[in-house]
Amino acid sequence: MKTLTAGKPITINKFTIIPIEETRLYAKALLESPFIYASKRPKALILINDEGSKAFDMNFNEVPLESLTSHISGLKELIENNC
């Protein structure tokens, strides 16, 4: 199972950064024992300043902000509250 969530916003001077985190959870049965694996890693960053907001992947390629807001519940409101 894979989910995307918005992390805690960080404000530095005139910039606000919202990390987008990807959480993965795997569960399997190996022989007679359960095996559970979970990981969390950064997926993207949303940068907000006086000029607006932009989203970047971890290679700093710009990604459409709408693609993130459509997949992450409450992200659009979080961005609007930090503008």
N, C-alpha and C positions, 0 to 999 in steps of 0.2 A: 504494500500500500504506500502511495506517495502523496504527500500533501504540501501545499505552499501556504505559508503564513507570513504576515507582516510582523517584523520584530519591533522592538521599542525604538521610537524616533530619538535621534541624537541631534541636538542643536549646537552649532559652533558658529559664533558671530552671526552672520546673516544667512547661513545655510542650515538646512535641516536635512538629515540623511535618514531614510527609512530602509533598513535592510529587509530583503525578502529571503526567507529561509525555506529550504526544502527538507522535509522530514520523511524518511523512509523507514518502514517497519516490515520485517519479514518474519514469518513464523512457519516452521516446518516440524514434522516429526521424523527424527532420525532413529531408526530401530525402535527402541522403547522410550526414548527420551525426547522431550521437546527441545527445539533449537529456536531461539529468538535473537534477532539481530536488529538493532536500530541505529540510525545515523542522522545527523543534522549537519547541513552545510549551506553556505551562502549561495544563493541563486542569482540575485540581482540587487541593485541599489537604486533607490529613487532619491534624486537630489532636488530639493526645493529651495528657491530663492525668490527675490523680488520679481524676477522676470518670468517665473513660472516653474513648472516641474518637468523633469525628464527622467527616464529610466534607462539603466545600463546593465548589461550582463556582466559577468565577472571578467570578461576580456575587454571591458569598456566599450563594447559596441552598443550603440543606442538601440533600444527595443521599444516597440509601441506601448505606451502606458496603458492603453485600453486592453491589451492582451493580459496584463497583470490584474487590472481592476475587475475584469470579467471572471477571473478564476479565484480571486481572493476576497472573501466576504468582509465587508467593512473597510476595505482599503481606500475606496473612493472618498469616503467620509474622513478617514484619517488624513489623507492628502489635503482635503479642503480645510480641515481644522488646523493644519500646520502651514498654510499659505499666508 
